[in-house]
Amino acid sequence: MYDFDDISGILGSYVNSLDIKSKLSDARIFNHWKEIVGSEISLHAKPKKLKEGILHISAVNPIWAGELSAMSCDLIIKINKFLGYESVKKINVRADLKTSENILKK
């Protein structure tokens, strides 16, 4: 008689190894950005990607990039509080957000 593993156990182990649950939870940063940071910030900056605990944010201009960099500790606390665990350890802000206003100026 053969000793087969239960397919649900195999699939469960595979899904856990992909760390999908935490990735889906981290995606809430992008889906709830305005709720997390407020209307004013969400108009001038957007999260770009989260990789290895570093949240990359695009801002509309260097002034906003500087302001967000200065606020990074507060933003990290807000984001992690929203998620309920420490996901973001560092924030990297760049002034590279393309908006219709920026495009019209060119």
Sequence and secondary structure as in RCSB ss.txt:
>XXXX:A:sequence
MYDFDDISGILGSYVNSLDIKSKLSDARIFNHWKEIVGSEISLHAKPKKLKEGILHISAVNPIWAGELSAMSCDL
IIKINKFLGYESVKKINVRADLKTSENILKK
>XXXX:A:secstr
      HHHHHHHHHHHHTHHHHHHHTHHHHTHHHHH HHHHHHEEEEEEETTEEEEEESSHHHHHHHHHTHHHH
HHHHHHHHTS    EEEEES    HHHHHH 
